[in-house]
Amino acid sequence: MRLDIEYEGTRYSGWQVQRNARTVQGEIMAAASTVFGRPEVELQGAGRTDAGVHALRQVAHIDAPLGVSPHSWRHKINDLLPPDIHVLRAEPVPLTFHARHDAVSRTYLYQISRRRTAFGKRFVWWVKDPLRVEVMRSLAAQFVGLHDFASFCDKGHVGDTRVKVDEVAVEEHESLVLVRLTASHFLWKMVRQMVGVLVEVGRGRMSAREAARLLESPSGRPAELTAPPSGLFLERVRYAGETALAPLRPQIWVP
């Protein structure tokens, strides 16, 4: 069974289940275990999100009992979930479907606020300095394509650091600056470090040329500039045959 899930990550230690920590995956597994009447339920997500990161449409797969209406047990699971986690959709899929391995791309949205907000602080990064959005767009274009993003991942990453990035879009919506990033996959903390570098360039503290050189030789500088998790949303996980994303729009309103 495929599940499409939305959640606010503020109160959770990320998506992946952990001992002695509250996680989104752990909450859903506990609710499903009660509904299915099983001591253990296996739930696999399309990818991990860090502590404090949100999801507009995380995708997971789960083995559900036969003969039970997905519509019925989705509502029962939602009744047991905390209000900041919600299963949007449940639908049957072939047994071979795997939420992570079958995904074609992942898209993240990052929200930067150019003003202090009383209502949206859990969903934005408030940057006090003026941002040169056109300069940020110029750098964003240089991130697109196949590059070695060794400079843009956590030091604990193991394996190939080359990633093909399909899109890095930067748009303005009143007081918000939105960054949308799409790739087949992302390295650990890669999105937040890319956004941090984009903002540093937008502030005028780093040139676009300096930032582009980070793709040529490994550096610890992006780690120092890592954007906070509050502004980051897993916007979509796309699978073969699914349509393109809707136009970029904010997830909160900040005038």
C-alpha positions in Angstrom: 0.0 0.0 0.0 1.3 3.5 -0.9 0.8 6.3 1.6 1.2 10.0 0.9 1.9 11.9 4.1 2.2 15.5 5.3 3.7 16.6 8.5 5.1 19.5 10.5 8.5 18.4 11.7 9.0 20.9 14.5 8.4 18.5 17.3 10.1 15.4 15.8 13.7 14.1 15.6 13.2 13.6 11.8 11.4 11.0 9.8 13.4 7.8 10.6 12.4 5.8 13.6 15.0 6.0 16.5 15.3 4.6 19.9 14.4 7.1 22.7 13.3 9.8 20.2 10.0 10.9 18.8 9.9 10.5 15.0 7.3 10.8 12.2 7.9 7.2 11.0 7.6 5.9 14.6 4.3 7.7 15.2 2.7 6.3 12.0 4.0 2.8 12.7 2.5 2.9 16.2 -0.9 4.0 14.9 -0.9 1.4 12.1 0.1 -1.3 14.6 -3.0 -0.5 16.6 -5.3 -0.3 13.6 -4.0 -3.5 12.0 -3.8 -5.4 15.3 -0.2 -6.4 14.8 2.7 -5.9 17.3 5.0 -4.7 14.5 4.4 -2.9 11.2 7.0 -2.2 8.6 6.8 1.2 7.0 9.4 2.4 4.5 9.7 6.1 3.4 11.0 7.6 0.2 13.7 9.3 2.1 14.7 10.8 5.4 14.0 14.3 6.6 16.1 15.8 9.4 14.8 17.0 12.8 12.6 20.0 12.4 12.1 19.5 8.6 8.5 19.4 7.2 6.9 17.4 4.4 4.1 18.4 2.1 4.0 15.0 0.5 6.3 12.3 1.8 5.7 8.9 0.3 5.9 5.5 2.1 4.8 1.9 1.5 3.3 -0.4 4.1 2.0 -4.0 4.1 -1.7 -3.6 5.0 -4.1 -6.4 5.8 -6.1 -7.9 2.9 -9.8 -7.2 2.7 -9.6 -3.9 4.5 -10.7 -0.7 2.8 -7.7 1.7 2.4 -10.2 4.6 2.9 -11.4 3.1 6.2 -8.0 2.3 7.8 -6.5 5.6 6.6 -9.1 7.4 8.6 -8.5 5.1 11.6 -4.8 5.7 11.5 -5.3 9.5 11.2 -7.6 9.4 14.3 -4.7 8.0 16.3 -2.0 10.3 14.9 -1.0 13.6 16.5 -2.5 16.7 14.7 0.9 17.6 13.0 1.0 14.3 11.0 -1.7 13.4 8.5 -2.0 10.6 5.9 -3.3 12.3 2.8 -3.9 9.3 0.7 -3.7 5.5 0.8 -3.9 3.4 -2.4 -3.0 -0.2 -3.4 0.1 -0.6 -5.4 1.9 -3.7 -6.8 3.9 -5.7 -4.2 7.1 -4.7 -6.1 6.5 -1.0 -5.4 9.2 0.5 -3.2 8.8 4.1 -2.0 12.5 4.9 -2.0 14.0 2.7 -4.9 11.2 3.5 -7.4 11.3 7.3 -6.9 12.4 9.3 -10.0 13.1 12.5 -8.2 12.7 14.5 -5.0 11.8 18.1 -4.7 12.4 20.4 -1.7 11.1 23.8 -1.0 12.9 26.3 1.2 11.2 29.4 2.5 13.2 32.5 3.5 11.4 35.4 5.1 12.7 39.0 4.7 10.8 40.2 7.7 10.2 39.1 11.3 6.9 37.1 11.5 4.9 36.3 14.5 3.0 33.5 12.8 5.4 31.7 10.5 8.7 31.3 12.4 8.4 27.5 12.4 8.2 27.5 8.6 10.8 30.1 7.5 14.3 31.3 8.0 14.2 35.0 8.8 17.2 36.7 7.1 17.5 40.2 8.4 20.0 41.4 5.7 18.8 42.5 2.3 19.1 39.8 -0.3 20.1 40.3 -4.0 17.8 37.8 -5.5 19.1 38.1 -9.0 22.6 37.2 -7.8 21.1 34.2 -6.0 19.4 33.1 -9.3 22.7 33.4 -11.1 24.4 31.0 -8.7 21.4 28.7 -8.6 21.8 28.1 -12.4 25.3 27.0 -11.9 24.2 24.2 -9.4 22.1 22.6 -12.2 23.6 19.6 -13.9 25.9 16.7 -12.8 28.4 18.0 -10.2 30.4 16.7 -7.3 28.7 18.1 -4.2 31.3 16.9 -1.7 31.4 20.4 -0.2 27.7 20.3 0.4 27.1 17.3 2.6 27.7 16.2 6.1 31.2 15.0 6.9 29.8 11.6 7.9 28.5 10.9 4.3 29.8 7.7 2.8 29.8 7.0 -0.9 29.6 8.8 -4.2 29.0 12.6 -3.8 28.1 13.3 -7.4 24.5 14.3 -7.9 22.5 15.4 -11.0 20.5 18.4 -10.1 17.5 19.1 -12.3 16.3 22.4 -11.0 17.2 25.2 -8.5 14.6 27.9 -8.8 14.7 31.2 -6.8 11.5 33.3 -6.8 10.1 36.2 -4.8 6.6 36.2 -3.2 6.2 39.5 -1.4 8.3 39.2 1.8 9.3 35.6 1.0 12.1 34.3 -1.1 11.4 30.7 -2.2 14.0 28.2 -3.3 12.9 25.0 -5.0 15.5 22.2 -5.6 14.9 19.0 -7.6 17.2 16.0 -8.1 17.1 12.3 -8.3 18.5 12.3 -4.7 20.2 14.6 -2.3 23.1 14.0 0.1 22.8 14.4 3.8 22.2 18.1 4.6 22.9 19.0 0.9 19.8 21.1 0.5 20.3 23.2 3.6 23.9 23.8 2.8 23.1 24.9 -0.8 20.5 27.3 0.6 23.0 28.6 3.1 25.5 29.4 0.4 22.8 31.0 -1.8 21.8 33.3 1.1 25.5 34.2 1.8 25.9 35.2 -1.9 22.6 37.1 -1.7 23.8 39.0 1.3 27.0 39.9 -0.6 29.3 38.1 1.9 30.5 35.6 -0.8 30.8 36.1 -4.5 29.0 33.8 -7.0 32.4 32.9 -8.4 33.6 31.8 -4.9 30.5 29.8 -4.4 30.8 28.1 -7.8 34.4 27.0 -6.9 32.9 25.0 -4.1 31.9 22.5 -6.8 35.5 22.1 -7.9 37.3 21.6 -4.6 36.0 20.2 -1.3 35.5 22.8 1.4 33.9 23.0 4.9 32.5 26.4 4.3 29.0 25.3 3.3 28.7 23.4 6.6 29.3 26.6 8.5 26.4 28.3 6.5 23.9 25.4 6.9 20.3 26.9 6.8 18.1 26.1 9.7 15.6 23.2 9.3 12.5 25.4 10.0 12.2 26.7 6.4 12.6 23.3 4.7 9.8 21.2 3.2 10.0 17.9 1.3 7.6 19.1 -1.4 7.2 16.1 -3.5 8.5 12.6 -4.4 7.9 11.9 -8.1 7.5 8.4 -9.7 7.4 7.3 -13.4 4.3 8.6 -15.2 3.5 11.3 -12.8 3.0 14.9 -14.0 5.3 17.9 -13.4 5.0 20.1 -10.4 2.6 23.0 -10.1 4.1 26.5 -10.2 6.2 27.5 -7.2 4.1 29.0 -4.4 4.6 29.7 -0.7 3.3 27.4 2.1 2.6 30.2 4.5 1.6 33.8 3.8 3.9 36.5 4.9 2.9 40.0 3.5 
